[in-house]
Amino acid sequence: MSRIDETIKPFPVRIAIMTVSDSRTIEDDKSGRTLIKRIEEAGHILADRVIVKDEEALIKAQLETWIADSEIEVVISTGGTGVTGRDVTPEAFKSVYEKEITGFGELFRMLSYELIGTSTIQSRATGGVANATYLFALPGSPGACRDGWDKILKDQLDIRFRPCNFVELLPRLNEHKN
């Protein structure tokens, strides 16, 4: 049974992609390319793309720039979600959240468990909202990006997905500020 309501017109969302890495370049960023391909296939708009070093202050500064930009509705990052000393993406994301979407990380790990078993416990994938912008941090592998997009974000960023989705909530994310 399809959960896509074909009577609703698709709504393209403007998405920024951040790859967190000390070593990747645009040319060899497989995870970023994986996300961009899926975003464009789903009819969304790539609003921006950057590679940021594994430094909490740099990640946070880029997030704040995009959060302040009303043209960016969603940020998806890849990389820096592990448990090593250089993995600081979740800390940077959590420092800007107004609200954390705890179910995102939980669901990502549950789905990932089916594929990689207990190794999923090393992922600190996270999601949240700040200034009417959705923020999602995925692990740095192309497989994790495929799983996060194909099994969670593709549907939640499709206004036609039922019974509910993140896109239909976009106009209401700043209600508390009015």
N, C-alpha and C positions, 0 to 999 in steps of 0.2 A: 504494500500500500504506500503510495507516494504521499509525502507530507507537504508537497509543493502545491499551493493553490494557483492553478494556471489562469484563474480569472483576474489575478492581481498583476499589474504591470511591474516588471523588474525595476529596481531602483539602484543605480550604480553608486557605490560608496567610495569616497576618496581615502586611499590607504597609503601610509608612509611605511617604508621598510628600513629597519636598522639592523645591520649585521654587527655584532659585537665581537671583535677579534683583534689581536695584536699582529696577526700575520696575513690575513686575507686582503685581497684587492678586488676591485670590481670584476676583473678578468677571471679570477679563480673562485669567486664566491658562489659555490654550488647551491648552498641553502637559500641565499637571497634570490637566485635565479629560479629555484623551485617555487618559492612563494610568488614571485612576480608572474610566472607562467600561470599559476592557478588563479591568481587575482584577475588577470586579464581574461582568461578563459571563462571566468564567472561573470564577466561584464563590468567589473569594477575598474576604477581609475587609479593608476599608480601616481600618487601625488608627489612623492619624493623618495629618494633612496640614498642612504649614507652607510659608510663603514666607520665605526667608532672604536677606539682602543678600549681595552678592558680596564677602564678607570671610572669609578663611580661618579665622580664630578663631571666627566665628559658625557657619560650616558645621561645623567640627570639634566645637564644643560641642553642636550639635544631634545630630550622629552619635553622640557619646559618650552622650547622654541615651537615645537609642533603643537603642544597643548594650547599655546597662545594663538595659533593660526586657525582661524575659523574655517579655512578651506580643507583642513585635515580632520577627518572624522574617526579614523582608526589608525593606530600604530601597532605594527607587529615587529617584534625583534626576534633575532635568532642568535644564539650563542650566549655564553657566560652564565648559564643557569645551573651549573654543577656545584660541587662542594669544595673545589680547590681554592687556594688563596686568591687567585686572579678572577674567580667567578663572582662578580658583584652586580650582575644585572638585576636580580630580584631586589636587592637593597635599594638600587637606584629607582626602580619602578615604585616600590612601596613608599619611598620618600615623597613621591608626588601624588599618590592616590588620594582622592577624596573618599572613594568607596572601593574596597577590594571585592572582586568577584571570586570568592574562594572556590566555588564549584568548578571554575575553569581548570585550575591546577589539579584538583582532585579528579576530575573527569579525564584530563590528559593522562595522568598516571594510571588510572584504571584501564583505559584503552591501551596504553603502552605496555602494561603488564601482560596483556594477552599476546604481545609480540616479542617482548624481551625479558619477560619474567621479572624477578626481583631487582634486576639492574635499574628498573624504572625509579627505584627509591632515590637514586642519585640525582634525579631531575627536580629542579625547583621551579618548574613552569608556573607562571602566575598571570593573573588578569585583574584589571581594575578600570576605574573611570576617574578622569580629572577634567574639569572644565568642558564637559560634554564631549569628551574624546575617549574612545575605548582604547585601552592599552593592554597588549598581550605579549608576554615574553615566552618564547619557545626555545628548546635546546638547539644546539648548533649543527646538528646533522641534517642532511637532506631528508632522511627517513622521518625524523621527528617533525620536520616542517610539513611533510606530506601528511603525516598522521594528524597533526594539529589542525591543518587546513581541511583535509578531506573528511575528518570525522567530527569536527566541532565547528570551526569558524565558517566553513562554506555554507552550512545551513543557518547558523546564527546571524550571518551577514547577508542573508537573502530575505528580503521583506515578504516573500511569498511563503516562507516556511511556517508551518502550523504545528502546534497551537500558538506559539509565540516566537519572537526573535528579537535580537538586539536592535535591528534597524528601526522597527516601529517605535522603539523607545527613544530614539535620538532627539526628537523635539522636546522630550520631557526631562532630559538629563540635567538641565539647569533650573528646574522648578524651584529649588530651595533658594535660588539667588534672586527670585522675583519678589 
